[in-house]
Amino acid sequence: MTEQTAVSETEKRSPGEPTVYGINEIMRILPHRYPFLLVDRIVEIDSDKRIVGLKNVTINEEFFQGHFPGVPVMPGVLIIEAMAQVAGVLIYRDLPDREKKLIYFTGIENARFRRPVVPGDQLRIEMEFLNRRNNFGKMQGRATVDGKPVADAVVTFGIIDRPGT
């Protein structure tokens, strides 16, 4: 009997296909964990400029217990956080000594929410660098469901040494 081993999403791809990260690769890159990990898959990476990630929204999300009972809606602040986490994958993935660093979300500009996100939706999050200097930067983001815009914003970030390292 042969032993089966789990194969990562990255290992499944054919040569020449865009890089894809499944949840295991994302968890190796991002420090976030349940219940605050808000990205399930990375489906596109364009060099160091652009990244596209997915968040599957399910009724099992803890925030739906109180937002809003009987009419579950994903809080806008968590959509923005999901955008920041997708951006974080792009930033962290090539960061030297990433286990010794934290990326702080430092600002939001021009946030707009266009329609509710509800259980069963799949958020497609596109993030693109506007600028980056040393340990600071700015990225433009857009979230859609079924091709329809649900949110967009500019997020700023700073990279610091992880306290205690």
N, C-alpha and C positions, 0 to 999 in steps of 0.2 A: 504494500500500500504506500503510495507516495504522499508526502506531507504537503499540504497546501499552505501557501503563504499569501498574505495580503500584498497586493501590488498597489503602489501609490498612483494617483491620477497622473502625475508627471511621468512616471515610468510607462504608463499605458500609451502615451501619445506616440505618434509616428514621427520620425525625423523630419524636420522642416515645418511641422505644425507649430502654431503659437503655444507658448508655455501655458499650462493650465495647473492651478493648484486646487486640490481637494481640501477637505476640512483638516486632514492630518498635516498637510504641508502648511496650511494657514496657522494651525496651532503651534507649529515649530517656529513660525516667523513672528506672530503677534503674541504679546503677553496676556491678552484678554482670555477669560474663561467663562463658562456658564455661570450665571445667566446673562453675562454681559458681552459675550462674543456674538457680534451681529453681522457676520459675513460667513456664508456657507461655501462659496466657490469663487475662484478667480477664473474668468473665461477668456480674458485677453490681457496681454501686456505688450505695449508698444515701447520697446527700449526703456528709457528712463523718463518718458514723457507722459504716458497715458496708461490707465489700467481700468478694467471693467470687472465688476464683481456682482454676485447674486446673493440675495437674502431671501430665503423662503419664509414667509410669514405664516405661522400656524396658530390655531386657537390655544395651543399649549403654552404660549408665551406668558410669563408671569404677569406682565404689565396689563394684559387684557382683563385680569380679575377686577381691576379698579378703573380701567380707562376704556370704555365706559360700560358698566354692567348692562347687559342686554343689547348694547350697540357697540361692539368692540372696534376700536380705532387705534392704530399704532400711533403713539405720540410723535409729533413732529421732531422733538428734540432727539428721539431715538433714530429717526430717519437720518438726521444730520450726523449723529454718532456713527451710524452704519457707513455713511459717506467717509467720515474721518478714518474709520477702520480700514476701508478699502484703500484709501490713500496711504495708510500706515503700512500696508503690505508692500506697496511699491517703494516706500522709503526704507523700511526695515530690511528688505530682502538682500540688499547689497551693503548694508551698514556694517563697517568693521566693528567687531566686538559688540554686536547688537544685544547680547545678553547683559551687557553693562550699561545699556542706554535705555532711556524712556523718551517717547515722543509725546509731548504735551500738545493738546489741542488748545491754541491760544486765542482764537477769535473766529467769529462768523460775520460775514458781510453779505448783504443783499439776499438774505434767506427769503424764499417764497415757497408757500405750500399751496398746491393747486387742486388737489383732490385727496380724499381720505384713502389710507392704506388699511386694508381689512384682512382677516384670516383668509388664507387661500391665495392671496396675492404673492407674486414673486417680484421683488424689487430688483431692477437692473440699475446698477450704480456705475456711472462713468465719471472718472476723475482725471483731470489733466493739470500738469504743472503750469502755473503762470510765471513763477519765478522761484529761485532758491539761491540763497547765499549762506555758505557755511552751515550753521545749525538752525537756520530759520527759512521758512518758505511759505508759499501761498499756492493753493490749488482750487481750480474751478470744478464744481461738481453738479451732476444732474442725476436725478432718480426718476425712473419711469416704471410703469406697470402696463404690460401689454402694449408698449410703444407710446403710451400716453404719459405726459409729464405729471409727476406728483410733487416734486420738490427740486429746487436748485439753490445753490449757495456757493460762496467762496469761503474756504476754510483756511486758517493760518495755523502754523505749527512751529514748535521749537523742540530741538533735540537736546536733552540734558544727560549728564551722567546719572545713572540709577543711584539713589541714596543708598549708602552702605557698601558701595563697591569701590 
